[in-house]
Amino acid sequence: MEVKTSLLDNMIGVGDMVLLEPLTADSFLENLRNRFDHNEIYTYIGSVVISLNPYRSLPIYTPDKVEEYRNRNFYELSPHIYALADEAYRSLRDQDKDQCILITGESGAGKTEASKLVMSYVAAVCGKGQEVNKVKEQLLQSNPVLEAFGNAKTVRNDNSSRFGKYMDIEFDFKGDPLGGVISNYLLEKSRVVKQPRGERNFHIFYQLLSGASDETLKKLKLERDFSKYNYLSLDSAAVNGLDDAANFRTVRNAMQIVGFMEDELHSVLELVAAVLKLGNIEFKHESRCNGIDESRIKDKNDLKEMCELLGIEQSVLERAFSYRTVEAKLEKMSTTLNVAQAYCARDALAKNLYSRLFSWLVTRINESIKAQTKARHKVMGVLDIYGFEIFEDGDNSFEQFVINYCNEKLQQIFIELTLREEQEEYVREGIEWTNIEYFNNAIICDLIENNQNGILAMLDEECLRPGTVTDETFLDKLNTICGEHQHFESRLSKNSKFLTDHSLPHNCFRIQHYAGKVLYRVEGFVDKNNDLLYRDLSQAMFKANHNLMKQLFPEGNPAKVNLKRPPTAGFQFKASVGTLMKNLQTKNPNYIRCIKPNDKKTPHIFTDSLVRHQVSYLGLMENVRVRRAGYAFRQPYEPCLERYKMLCRRTWPHWRGPAREGVEVLMGDLQVPHEEFSYGRSKIFIRNPRTLFFLEERRRQCLRDLATLIQKIYRGWKCCSRFLLLKKSQVVVAAWYRRYAQQKKYQQIKSATTVVQSYTRGWQARKLLRELKYQKKCEKAATTIAAYWHGTQARMELRRLKQEVRNKHAVTVIWAYWQGTQARRELRQLKEAARNKHAVSVIWAGWQGTKARRELRRLKEEARRRHAVAVIWAYWKGLKVRREYRKFFRANAGKKIYNFAIQRIAQKYFLGLKSSLPSMSPIDKSWPVRPYVFLDGVHSELRRIFHLWRCKKYRSEFTSEKKAVFEEKLEASELFKDKKTLYPSSVNQPFKGDYLEISKNPKYQKLSSTVDEKVLLADVVNKINRANGKGTARIFLLTKKNFILADQKTGQVKASVPLPDVTSVSVSTQSDGFFALKLREGSASAVKGDFLLSSEHLIELITKLHHVGVTAADQEQLNVDISDEFLVQFKQDKVCVKFIQTPPKNGNGASCKRRNNRLLEVSVPLTV
């Protein structure tokens, strides 16, 4: 049974501010603080959701929470952003009403996160399907892209949106998303060139420098050091909790999912790099002979690199930075730019380039996520726009002015739509409508946007008029026209009461907005509103060969020169706000008011003054008063009767009539005054919260009484049930005992009967046995007599046949002897002829040998004589030398001469060996030739020692990783050398292991988190289907204990098999990549049978599998079977896999086909 809860159950504080009693600013803040301290960050004001930023993760956004709020009434559960998202989605789907969700609040209040939560909830509860999931993924992935290019770190928020975003999500009639359209408003492009202290530029600059590869940075001509770029602030370049490198990979992946092509992505990064390079261009002062000051570029290296990125001629852009061309009808005039003007032109180009790139990104995303069908769609809009901004130091400029103007318009439409919704509900329910007085800020909107006397109109008029135009002239115009307006204040206005107001400087004006007074400094209003880019720079950008530049700068086309002044920034923003307001008025609004609890971005801190200020300018108290002006609480009759029916005996426990009549009976029985409530057509309206709290208190008392009654009835039922159980147990025990006694008596009778039957059957059996034995003896005697007779007959026939055989044999023997005699005679004749021929050959060979030996003895004698002469001559020469030098040497001179000669020979040998040593490669078997015979042993020993030393040096250069790779290569050689044709091509390929970079790739982050051990190999394999022989891509992960097969697209694990369950692996002898993993029979992994796979890294995969089996002590060694035909177990059937060689066709890869139910045939192309 489903348990129904209510907003009023277990409530911390008051969940709906409409029910707050008493309603004061202090009680309002105290209620928010109480709920915030208990992690209740959401509170209602009727159908409006107040959201406080907790600055930490809370467990309230889980899939279980999504299911809890799905298809539930808005007030049925405690306040949550999911309740508002579900109410909007169901109204769109079921009632065919277009919805819009307006999210407002100041920077750091959590607007961006709130919009993400709304979109993620809608994506979770809408339909499923491949196409629907693709649309949802593209819509969700557009957020990281826009955040990278449009968000920045500020002093208030580490991920502050510096632009306004409105997204229309389009749905079909079933409620499934079809696509979307994004609109952006007023990107803060001044941040590109200058950031306040403690803040950063847009995220994409830091993400690119931190996360891009070295190769990418080299192509973009960038360095990782932030200090190299003038446009990047260094005091807050690193942000705690923000990983720019990981975010860059996320942004690249998101852009690919949204639909950006690789060349488009590279073009975008080139423009980002060009903006960084543009900031490094510096100018120097130079005076011409005519006294005119002009500027020149100091270092042209950055200009050159920027021009190479954009494909612009360097001279064209250099001239555009130094000169400005002014056109008026048929006249052209060039003027030089001084250093200050050159810097302004550079910054203007940087701002325009980045701003137009951002607008192009939004347009490109819209092309990808737009709905493909042209039929009418249901639309849900999500508005995430900057909140009201008031800087305490009075440094509010043009940006704050237009932001606050937008918030004035949103407040106006909020009040109008809230009152309209309240009035429509009263009319729909038949309740008398009472006019509600409220502050109408239309007068403030008119002050700003009036086409004649509005501030924006006067600012445009001032920018367009000829002559000298400054911020002071604009302020003078405001003082003249708006000086008497009740919401405009200035020291120089016609209102004399501000002349002595020292809090109002002379160069400022003050507007009293609905959220309070705001002081604006007019400095920069005119320049920011003009937002002009020199035509020379636009034309230079248009001439670029870059893919995007002609789209970003169409006004630079010389063929389409337009002398008309472009619209101002204020005019464009006013038109965008007007379009947005018209769009919102056609939809049913839903509001989320975001509040920042403190300025420290720290959890558990609630600053009263800060929250009170936000409550004030968001108009939350006024919103509560509007809701309570009529009736504070309303509820349909059915849930009201269901909740309070126990308070009246006539409605408890079941009311059989209509729900309205039951509520009327209930209210009459409780004696609630009639002025405290009214009956509508489908709801009851309660005027005062005290009446609701009275009903709740009575309900709590009644629930306690009902709980006591239920306990009493339960205890009585429990005792009665126990007595009945004991009684039933006694009957069962008695029945079982009687059954046991009867069974025992029956067994005794049965046993006696069995004994009598056995004795009777034994006597009958013995009698029958005697009869059978006698009959058998008679049959045996007759058989013996017949056998003797048949034997006699057979012997007589045998003797007759033997005599015939002897006669035939005698004739055969005589004929054989005759044939043998004839053959021996012929043989003797042939031998005699052969002996005669052999004798002649032997005599001739003996004569030739005698002659050769005589000649050999003569040559030897001659050689001996020559040697003797040489020896005698050598002894004679030595004797002469010794006699001549004997007087100079002692008796042992011969030994010294010998040693001296030996030393000189050894020295010469070693020096020669040093210059002729072989290479340091252990496989080089060359060695110098031995010069002397007596050095034979030393020569061999030195060769052995050099080889050992060379091997030691080679081993010392090995790292543990390199050693492991060589061990795997050696193991692969032992397994596949001369056995597998594919092996030689794998020898020079290093074993990489992790081919997917699974730990770094965000696409496989979910899969990587499921693997606890180190991944030895990660690759994509094809799993072969037995039905048709086709392959399905799977991710193959190998660890020390198991291997895992996962889906390549989703990363979902399909199979995880422990390695001890793998008994062997089978491969062919050919050059294919097919292999079969055979599992142990009876194991849990073998339920679906073996795995037939194919891989491009077959040698490495099987080597690592085998190596893990060899090194693991708790599992058997893996057997590798190499054969062109093997069996694979598929569930209950065994299938033969046969490899055949075929001539190469269009493709060079092996293919698998199913021949029959028992045969898969793999065709391997012949290798040339």
Secondary structure as the mmCIF struct_conf table of DSSP 4:
data_model
#
loop_
_struct_conf.conf_type_id
_struct_conf.id
_struct_conf.beg_label_comp_id
_struct_conf.beg_label_asym_id
_struct_conf.beg_label_seq_id
_struct_conf.end_label_comp_id
_struct_conf.end_label_asym_id
_struct_conf.end_label_seq_id
HELX_LH_PP_P HELX_LH_PP_P1 GLU A 2 LYS A 4
TURN_TY1_P TURN_TY1_P1 LEU A 7 ASN A 10
BEND BEND1 ILE A 12 GLY A 13
BEND BEND2 GLY A 15 GLY A 15
STRN STRN1 ASP A 16 ASP A 16
HELX_RH_3T_P HELX_RH_3T_P1 MET A 17 LEU A 19
BEND BEND3 GLU A 21 PRO A 22
HELX_RH_AL_P HELX_RH_AL_P1 ALA A 25 ASP A 37
TURN_TY1_P TURN_TY1_P2 HIS A 38 ASN A 39
STRN STRN2 TYR A 42 ILE A 45
TURN_TY1_P TURN_TY1_P3 GLY A 46 SER A 47
STRN STRN3 VAL A 48 LEU A 52
BEND BEND4 TYR A 55 ARG A 56
BEND BEND5 PRO A 59 PRO A 59
BEND BEND6 TYR A 61 THR A 62
HELX_RH_AL_P HELX_RH_AL_P2 PRO A 63 TYR A 69
TURN_TY1_P TURN_TY1_P4 ARG A 70 ASN A 71
TURN_TY1_P TURN_TY1_P5 PHE A 74 GLU A 76
BEND BEND7 LEU A 77 SER A 78
HELX_RH_AL_P HELX_RH_AL_P3 ILE A 81 GLN A 95
STRN STRN4 GLN A 99 THR A 104
TURN_TY1_P TURN_TY1_P6 SER A 107 GLY A 108
BEND BEND8 ALA A 109 GLY A 110
HELX_RH_AL_P HELX_RH_AL_P4 LYS A 111 VAL A 125
BEND BEND9 CYS A 126 CYS A 126
BEND BEND10 GLY A 129 GLY A 129
HELX_RH_AL_P HELX_RH_AL_P5 GLN A 130 GLY A 150
STRN STRN5 ASN A 151 ALA A 152
BEND BEND11 VAL A 155 ARG A 156
TURN_TY1_P TURN_TY1_P7 ASP A 158 ASN A 159
STRN STRN6 SER A 160 SER A 161
BEND BEND12 PHE A 163 PHE A 163
STRN STRN7 GLY A 164 PHE A 171
TURN_TY1_P TURN_TY1_P8 PHE A 173 LYS A 174
BEND BEND13 GLY A 175 GLY A 175
STRN STRN8 PRO A 177 TYR A 185
HELX_RH_3T_P HELX_RH_3T_P2 LYS A 189 VAL A 192
TURN_TY1_P TURN_TY1_P9 VAL A 193 VAL A 193
TURN_TY1_P TURN_TY1_P10 ARG A 197 GLY A 198
BEND BEND14 ASN A 201 ASN A 201
STRN STRN9 PHE A 202 PHE A 202
HELX_RH_AL_P HELX_RH_AL_P6 HIS A 203 GLY A 211
BEND BEND15 ALA A 212 ALA A 212
HELX_RH_AL_P HELX_RH_AL_P7 ASP A 214 LEU A 220
TURN_TY1_P TURN_TY1_P11 LYS A 221 LYS A 221
BEND BEND16 ARG A 224 ARG A 224
HELX_RH_3T_P HELX_RH_3T_P3 PHE A 226 LYS A 228
TURN_TY1_P TURN_TY1_P12 ASN A 230 TYR A 231
BEND BEND17 LEU A 232 LEU A 232
BEND BEND18 LEU A 234 LEU A 234
TURN_TY1_P TURN_TY1_P13 ASP A 235 SER A 236
BEND BEND19 ALA A 237 ALA A 238
TURN_TY1_P TURN_TY1_P14 ASN A 240 GLY A 241
HELX_RH_AL_P HELX_RH_AL_P8 ASP A 244 VAL A 258
TURN_TY1_P TURN_TY1_P15 GLY A 259 GLY A 259
HELX_RH_AL_P HELX_RH_AL_P9 GLU A 262 GLY A 279
TURN_TY1_P TURN_TY1_P16 ASN A 280 ASN A 280
STRN STRN10 PHE A 283 SER A 287
TURN_TY1_P TURN_TY1_P17 CYS A 289 ASN A 290
BEND BEND20 GLY A 291 GLY A 291
STRN STRN11 ASP A 293 ILE A 297
BEND BEND21 LYS A 298 LYS A 298
HELX_RH_AL_P HELX_RH_AL_P10 ASN A 301 LEU A 310
TURN_TY1_P TURN_TY1_P18 GLY A 311 GLY A 311
HELX_RH_AL_P HELX_RH_AL_P11 GLN A 314 SER A 322
STRN STRN12 TYR A 323 ALA A 328
TURN_TY1_P TURN_TY1_P19 LYS A 329 LEU A 330
STRN STRN13 GLU A 331 THR A 336
HELX_RH_AL_P HELX_RH_AL_P12 VAL A 339 ILE A 369
BEND BEND22 LYS A 370 LYS A 370
BEND BEND23 GLN A 372 GLN A 372
BEND BEND24 ALA A 375 ALA A 375
STRN STRN14 LYS A 378 ASP A 384
TURN_TY1_P TURN_TY1_P20 GLU A 392 ASP A 393
BEND BEND25 GLY A 394 GLY A 394
STRN STRN15 ASN A 396 ASN A 396
HELX_RH_AL_P HELX_RH_AL_P13 PHE A 398 GLU A 429
TURN_TY1_P TURN_TY1_P21 GLY A 430 GLY A 430
HELX_LH_PP_P HELX_LH_PP_P2 ILE A 431 TRP A 433
TURN_TY1_P TURN_TY1_P22 ASN A 441 ASN A 441
HELX_RH_AL_P HELX_RH_AL_P14 ALA A 442 GLU A 449
TURN_TY1_P TURN_TY1_P23 ASN A 451 ASN A 453
HELX_RH_AL_P HELX_RH_AL_P15 ILE A 455 LEU A 464
BEND BEND26 ARG A 465 GLY A 467
HELX_RH_AL_P HELX_RH_AL_P16 ASP A 471 CYS A 482
TURN_TY1_P TURN_TY1_P24 GLY A 483 GLU A 484
TURN_TY1_P TURN_TY1_P25 GLN A 486 HIS A 487
STRN STRN16 PHE A 488 GLU A 489
TURN_TY1_P TURN_TY1_P26 ARG A 491 LEU A 492
BEND BEND27 SER A 493 LYS A 494
HELX_RH_3T_P HELX_RH_3T_P4 SER A 496 PHE A 498
TURN_TY1_P TURN_TY1_P27 LEU A 499 THR A 500
TURN_TY1_P TURN_TY1_P28 HIS A 502 SER A 503
BEND BEND28 LEU A 504 LEU A 504
TURN_TY1_P TURN_TY1_P29 HIS A 506 ASN A 507
STRN STRN17 CYS A 508 HIS A 513
TURN_TY1_P TURN_TY1_P30 TYR A 514 ALA A 515
STRN STRN18 GLY A 516 ARG A 521
TURN_TY1_P TURN_TY1_P31 GLU A 523 GLY A 524
HELX_RH_AL_P HELX_RH_AL_P17 PHE A 525 ASN A 530
HELX_RH_AL_P HELX_RH_AL_P18 ARG A 535 PHE A 542
TURN_TY1_P TURN_TY1_P32 LYS A 543 LYS A 543
BEND BEND29 HIS A 546 HIS A 546
TURN_TY1_P TURN_TY1_P33 ASN A 547 LEU A 548
HELX_RH_AL_P HELX_RH_AL_P19 MET A 549 LEU A 552
HELX_RH_3T_P HELX_RH_3T_P5 PRO A 554 GLY A 556
HELX_RH_3T_P HELX_RH_3T_P6 PRO A 558 LYS A 560
BEND BEND30 LYS A 564 LYS A 564
HELX_LH_PP_P HELX_LH_PP_P3 ARG A 565 THR A 568
HELX_RH_AL_P HELX_RH_AL_P20 ALA A 569 GLN A 585
TURN_TY1_P TURN_TY1_P34 THR A 586 THR A 586
BEND BEND31 LYS A 587 LYS A 587
STRN STRN19 ASN A 588 ILE A 595
BEND BEND32 ASP A 599 LYS A 600
TURN_TY1_P TURN_TY1_P35 PRO A 603 HIS A 604
HELX_RH_AL_P HELX_RH_AL_P21 ASP A 608 TYR A 617
TURN_TY1_P TURN_TY1_P36 LEU A 618 GLY A 619
HELX_RH_AL_P HELX_RH_AL_P22 LEU A 620 ARG A 628
BEND BEND33 ALA A 629 GLY A 630
BEND BEND34 ALA A 632 ALA A 632
STRN STRN20 PHE A 633 PRO A 636
HELX_RH_AL_P HELX_RH_AL_P23 TYR A 637 TYR A 644
HELX_RH_3T_P HELX_RH_3T_P7 LYS A 645 LEU A 647
BEND BEND35 CYS A 648 CYS A 648
TURN_TY1_P TURN_TY1_P37 ARG A 649 THR A 651
BEND BEND36 TRP A 652 PRO A 653
BEND BEND37 GLY A 657 GLY A 657
HELX_RH_AL_P HELX_RH_AL_P24 ALA A 659 LEU A 670
TURN_TY1_P TURN_TY1_P38 GLN A 671 GLN A 671
HELX_RH_3T_P HELX_RH_3T_P8 HIS A 674 GLU A 676
STRN STRN21 PHE A 677 TYR A 679
BEND BEND38 ARG A 681 SER A 682
STRN STRN22 LYS A 683 ILE A 686
BEND BEND39 ARG A 687 ARG A 687
HELX_RH_AL_P HELX_RH_AL_P25 PRO A 689 TYR A 885
HELX_RH_3T_P HELX_RH_3T_P9 ARG A 886 PHE A 888
BEND BEND40 PHE A 889 PHE A 889
TURN_TY1_P TURN_TY1_P39 ALA A 891 ASN A 892
HELX_RH_AL_P HELX_RH_AL_P26 ALA A 893 SER A 915
TURN_TY1_P TURN_TY1_P40 SER A 916 SER A 916
BEND BEND41 MET A 920 MET A 920
TURN_TY1_P TURN_TY1_P41 PRO A 922 ILE A 923
HELX_LH_PP_P HELX_LH_PP_P4 PRO A 928 ARG A 930
HELX_RH_3T_P HELX_RH_3T_P10 VAL A 933 LEU A 935
HELX_RH_AL_P HELX_RH_AL_P27 ASP A 936 SER A 956
TURN_TY1_P TURN_TY1_P42 GLU A 957 GLU A 957
HELX_RH_AL_P HELX_RH_AL_P28 SER A 960 PHE A 976
TURN_TY1_P TURN_TY1_P43 LYS A 977 LYS A 979
TURN_TY1_P TURN_TY1_P44 THR A 981 LEU A 982
HELX_RH_AL_P HELX_RH_AL_P29 TYR A 983 SER A 986
TURN_TY1_P TURN_TY1_P45 VAL A 987 ASN A 988
BEND BEND42 GLN A 989 GLN A 989
BEND BEND43 GLY A 993 GLY A 993
STRN STRN23 ASP A 994 ASP A 994
BEND BEND44 TYR A 995 LEU A 996
TURN_TY1_P TURN_TY1_P46 ILE A 998 LYS A 1000
HELX_RH_3T_P HELX_RH_3T_P11 PRO A 1002 TYR A 1004
HELX_RH_AL_P HELX_RH_AL_P30 GLN A 1005 THR A 1010
BEND BEND45 GLU A 1013 GLU A 1013
HELX_LH_PP_P HELX_LH_PP_P5 LYS A 1014 VAL A 1015
BEND BEND46 LEU A 1016 LEU A 1016
STRN STRN24 LEU A 1017 ILE A 1024
HELX_LH_PP_P HELX_LH_PP_P6 ASN A 1025 ASN A 1025
TURN_TY1_P TURN_TY1_P47 ARG A 1026 ASN A 1028
STRN STRN25 GLY A 1031 LEU A 1038
BEND BEND47 LYS A 1040 LYS A 1041
STRN STRN26 ASN A 1042 ASP A 1047
TURN_TY1_P TURN_TY1_P48 GLN A 1048 THR A 1050
STRN STRN27 VAL A 1053 PRO A 1058
HELX_RH_3T_P HELX_RH_3T_P12 LEU A 1059 ASP A 1061
STRN STRN28 VAL A 1062 VAL A 1067
BEND BEND48 THR A 1069 SER A 1071
STRN STRN29 PHE A 1074 LEU A 1079
HELX_LH_PP_P HELX_LH_PP_P7 ARG A 1080 ARG A 1080
TURN_TY1_P TURN_TY1_P49 GLU A 1081 GLY A 1082
BEND BEND49 SER A 1083 SER A 1083
HELX_RH_3T_P HELX_RH_3T_P13 ALA A 1084 ALA A 1086
BEND BEND50 VAL A 1087 LYS A 1088
STRN STRN30 GLY A 1089 GLY A 1089
STRN STRN31 PHE A 1091 SER A 1094
TURN_TY1_P TURN_TY1_P50 GLU A 1096 HIS A 1097
HELX_RH_AL_P HELX_RH_AL_P31 LEU A 1098 THR A 1111
BEND BEND51 ALA A 1113 GLN A 1115
HELX_LH_PP_P HELX_LH_PP_P8 GLU A 1116 LEU A 1118
STRN STRN32 ASN A 1119 ILE A 1122
BEND BEND52 ASP A 1124 ASP A 1124
STRN STRN33 GLU A 1125 PHE A 1130
TURN_TY1_P TURN_TY1_P51 LYS A 1131 GLN A 1132
STRN STRN34 ASP A 1133 THR A 1142
BEND BEND53 ASN A 1146 ASN A 1146
BEND BEND54 GLY A 1149 GLY A 1149
STRN STRN35 SER A 1151 ASN A 1156
TURN_TY1_P TURN_TY1_P52 ASN A 1157 ARG A 1158
STRN STRN36 LEU A 1159 PRO A 1165
HELX_LH_PP_P HELX_LH_PP_P9 LEU A 1166 THR A 1167
#
